[in-house]
Amino acid sequence: MKPIALTLLGILTLCACGEETTTGSGGQQQPPAPTVASVVVTPSTATLVSLGETVQLNASAQDASGNSISGKTFTWSSSDESVATVNASGLVLAIANGATTITATTDGVQDSASLTVAQEASQIVVTPFAARLVTIGLTIQLAASASDANGNPTPQQPLTWSSSDQNVATVSATGLVSAVAPGSVTVTANAGGVSGSATIDVGTVAYVAQTSTGVSVIATASNTVVATVPKADQSFGVAITPDGAFAYVTNQNSAQVSVIATASNTVVATVFVADQSAGVAITPDGAFAYVTNFISNNVSVIATASNTVVATVPVAGQPFGVAITPDGAFAYVTNQGTDNVSVIATASNTVVATVPVGLQPDGVAITPDGAFAYVANQGTDNVSVIATASNTVVATVLVGLNPAAVAITPDGAFAYVANDTSNDVSVIATASNTVVATVPVGLQPFGVAITPDGAFAYVTNLISNNVSVIATASNTVVATVPVGLNPAGVAITPFP
């Protein structure tokens, strides 16, 4: 029997030696590592409303009983990285509008979150943010751009436009603003509860050309400078188109004319003419601008539609001032070097008459009925009155020293003459051609213009660097407006 016992012991020993166990450091057995049965990503859905915005996703591993398994490392991925990317820690970054799936994987088990990038407007910017419409019926197109919280442009959204006062200016569904009456309004663009706005002022302004290379813009309602248009050359003469949309400004040294859009007060075109451009006048239909070229002894005719010179008219020596008859048929040009006035027929752009006047004729203005042209003669301290029907001088009016410019009130009753050496303005009653008032102004008054309602005369003072505002009812200076250096020409926008 003893040999059988030994055999059983050997069998038992062999069975014990074939069993696997896991022991800890103390020799105790440890349970096997848990198996990952599922992965949970939170949040399961997310929406980012700005490009560059981020959201942190988290992943957890669970066993078959739903217990969390710690210590797992996850691999993150995005199904469309053009929409959003995800880094190794689950931080998602919005790249573009769209949808993508963010997945976390460990031990071959994964879960996903649905992510949407859908920009929402955080702000709306209206451009231009400020503008001035200088006459009734003038329009300006506004534009609105929306951006998210990080400043990225958002997809185009339907906009709703509104005006704070439609009695002053209206706005269309596309953002086109139209002037109705003098005043100021706020025009607002709204999209999805977010809005942006622009300030629109309606009213006449005076454009003052300065030889200091800039143009000052004065709001006549407040007599304050509301804009300064920078330019690269000495500005001299200025004229406004009949619709008030553009100001044409001559530049003496560069032989060119700058075209300023009055709604934005920016130079939108430059037209090359001839040497030392001086005076400028625009035809009543707004189709042409006539520019005198002092050194070249000619007049450039600019087609305003294309802003190109379409004709050059030779005249007498040193042309300076220019004015056009109300019917647009003739341009009267003063010639300082030959002491006369050239009369250009605008239909043919030829000189049809030459009228002798006083010495060194400078400024010229024509009465609203077109019957007379008033010419300021610097060398003889007087004003020649030309009957346009016969092109002869029918009166000579003695004024102050060195008259430089002349302007006539809209009713034709008075001519205001700036005298640049006696530092005053002579007021001529056109019915009698006599001086009825003399108004002291600043030093060396050089240009003069009358408001459309005839209530005020604006006089540039070349040395004082300001503009005197004369109330025509009392012929007294009621305001003085500081401007840039050496203000010369002045023109006021029309207003029906």
Disulfide bonds with the S-S distance in Angstrom:
none
